Amino acid sequence: MTPWNAFAKIKARIDFLDWLVSCAGKFVLRENFLQLKIFPRRKLARTWKVLTERQIIEQLKREPLQLYPLDFVLVELPALGGPGQPDAAFDISWRGKRGYRFLAEIKGRATPQAILTAAHQAKGYAFDRSGTYPLVLVPYLSPARLDELEKLGVSAVDLCGNGVVQVPDQWLVVRAGNPNRFPDSEPLRSVYRGVASLVARAFLAKPTFARVSDVQSFIQERAGAITLATVSKAISRLEEDLIVSRGAEGLRLFPGREAPRQAER
């Protein structure tokens, strides 16, 4: 075998492993907990700063939201941003015609947990103020998040031109597919790759743990090498992705997230 052929085979295997890891959450794990070992080839060369709510509002003053055919006007109201108050208010009209007022909850990150929390907060603002409607505003909304918010009856827009704006029996405007201009990064970029992915696999194999240290012990008992700090960060990210919940009974996999059982032979 020539050196080039050997190199090509190694590269093909690495590419295959990368693809396999991208399918995180679809593994059926029982006995062979550490059957697949992943070694990241390189660290991310670039990091991105997460926007704060205040930075988002300042950007909106410079660049108004756009979601054709709707027009957005940022409204200055007293007490906005205070405890129990919406972060912003918008008068939204259809090509300059009759419009409606929306009260917004703004989040700097668009994790499933943050979006769900913002949706409930925005619905509370609208419930307390007759004639207004709830709105969630984040840097980026994926098509999946837009579908979830539409089902919740909450409007949502992002800074990338995606959104869903709905008024019962009047409006339903949906725009999706624009790329994410604000990819966020934190010390643990992805919980579904490398060593951190062992935490998600642990919950697939054993859905409940009393403590964070129990997760580390479970992994180490199966020849996995991972620090307690990495386990803790991974669990926090899994909570944000609504994969794991934390309560009085400890840590547990969200209902419906269990790995499918292997078919009987």
N, C-alpha and C positions, 0 to 999 in steps of 0.2 A: 504493500500500500504506500503510495507516494505521500510526502508530507502534506501536500495540498488536499488530497482526499481525506486524510486524517483530520485536518483542520475543518473541512467542510462538514464532516460527521459530527464533530464536537459542537460546531456552531448550530447545526440543525437541532441537536438535542437541547441546547440552551434555549433556542427559540421556542421549542415545544414546551419546555418547562415554564417559560414566561407566559405562554398562552394558557397553560393548565392553571397556573396561579391566578390568572385574570378571571377564572371561573370560580373564584372563592365563594363558598357557601353551597356549592353543588356537590361537594365530596361526601361520600358515604363512609364514615369513619367508625370503626368499632375496635377490632383487634390491632390492626396495623396503624397505630396512631402516628408513628414517625416514619412511615414508609417513604414519604416524599420529603427530601431535604432540599432546601432552596438556599442558595448563596447569592445575594444581590451582587451584580457585577460592578455597579458604580453608585455613588451617592448622587442625589440631585444637585445639579450645579447651580441652581437658581432658587431663591426663596421669594415669597410674595408676602407683602404686608396685608394683614386682615383689616378691612375698613371698619371704622367705628360708626356708631349711629350718627354722631355729630358730623363726621366727615361725609356721610351719605347725604345729610340734609344740606351741607354746604355745597356739595356737588349739584344737588337738585336746583339750588338757586342759580347756578351757572348754566346748567344744562337741563332744561325741563324734560320730564318723562315723555316718551313717544310710544304710542301704541295706536296705530291707524285703525279706524278713523276717529279716535277719541282725542280730545284736547285736555291736558292736565294743567290746572292752575294751583300752585301752592298757596295756601291761605294762612295768613298770620293771625293766630288766635291767642288770647291770653291763657296762661297756665299750661300751654302745650309742653309736653316733656316732663311735667311734674309727676309726683307719685300718684299712680292710678289714673293718669291722663294719657291720651294718645301722643305719640311722638310727632305726628304731623297731621294736617288736614288738607284735603284736595277737593276742589270743585272740578268734576269731570263732566264734560259735555260732548255731545255727538255732533261734530262739525259746527260748533258754535251754537247749536240749538239747545233745547232744554237740557239741563244737567242735574247732577245729584252730588251731594256732599259725602265724601268718604273719609273715615277716620282711620289712620294708619298706625300700625305697630311695625317699627323698623328693627331689623336684626342685621348685625354685621357679618354673620355667618349663616349659611343656608343648609345646615344639617337637618335631617328629618325631625329631630327632637326640637330644634330651635324654631322650625317652621310650624310645627304642630302647636307649640306654646304660643307663638305669635298669633296664630289663627284664633285660638281660644281668647286671647287678650283682646284682639280686634273685635270679635263678636260681642265681648262684654262692653266695649266702648259704644258700639252701635245700639246695643240693647238699652243702655242708660240714656241715650240721646235720640229721641224720636225723629224720624225722617232722615237718618244717616245710615251709612252702610259700611261694613268692615273691609279693611284693606291691609294686606301684608306686603311689605316692601323689603327686599333683600338684594344683594349684589347679583345673584344669578338663580334662575329657576329652571330645572330640567323638565322635560315633558312629563316625567313620572310625578314630580312634585305638583305640576300644574293640574294634572288629572285628580290628584288627591284633594287639592284645595277646591276644585270645582265641585267635587262630591260633597265637601263640607259646607258648600254654599258661601265660601269666602273668596273675595277678589284678591288678586295678587299680581304684582308687577316687579320686574327687576331692572337693573341698570344696563341690560344688554338688549332690550327691545322685546323681551318675552313677557307674556302675561295672560291673565284671564280676568276679565271684568264682567260682573254679572249683577243685574238688577232684576229681581223676580218679575216674570211676565213682561219685561221691557227689553233688557239687553243681555246678550251673551257674546262677548268678543274674546276670541282666543288667538294668540300669536305665539308660536313656539319654533324652536330650531336654530335660533341665533346662538353663536358660540359663547362660551364663558370668557369674559374679559377680566375676571377677577378670581383666578384660581387661588385658593388660600392654601397655606402650608403651615404646619406646626411641627414640633420636634419629631412627632411620630406621624410621618406623611401618610402611610397606609397601614391599616391594621390587618390587611389581608395578604401581605407579602412578608417574606423573610421570617425572622424569628418571631415577630409579633403575631404572625398568623397562627402560631401554636395556641394562642389564647382562644381564638375563635374555634379552633378544632377541639379544644378541651371542652367547650360548652356543647359542641355537637355530640361528643362522646358521653358527656355527663352534664345534663341540663341544669343542675343546681349545685351551688357551693355556698358554704356558710360564710367564708371570708376570702379576701384576696389572696392571702398566703396559702389557702387550700388549693387555689388554682395553680399557683407556682409549684406546690408539692406534687400535684397530680401530673404536671408536665415533667418534672424532674424524675418522678418514679418511672417514667417511660423513656428515660435517657435523653430528655430534652434539656438544653442549657438555656436558661432565661433568668433575668434579674427580676426582683420584686418590683422595681420601679417601672420596668417595661410592661409587666403584667398589669400594674395599676393604670398606666397610660392607655394601654390597649382596651381595658375594660371601660374606661371613661369614653373612649371613642366609640366602642360598641353600644354604649348607652345612647350616645348622640345619634347613632344610626338606627336606633330602636331595635337592636338585636338582643341586647341584654338589659334587664331591669334590676334595680337595686331597691330592696325593701327590708321590712322587719325580719323576714325569713332568710335574708341573705341575698345572694346573687342568683339570678335564674334566667334562662333563655326565654325570650318573649314567646307567648303562645303562637303556634303556627310556624315557628322557626326551626322546629326539630328536623334533623336529618331524616330522609326517607328510609324506611326499613329495606334491607336487601330482600330481593325476591327469593322465595323458597325454591330450592332446587327439586 
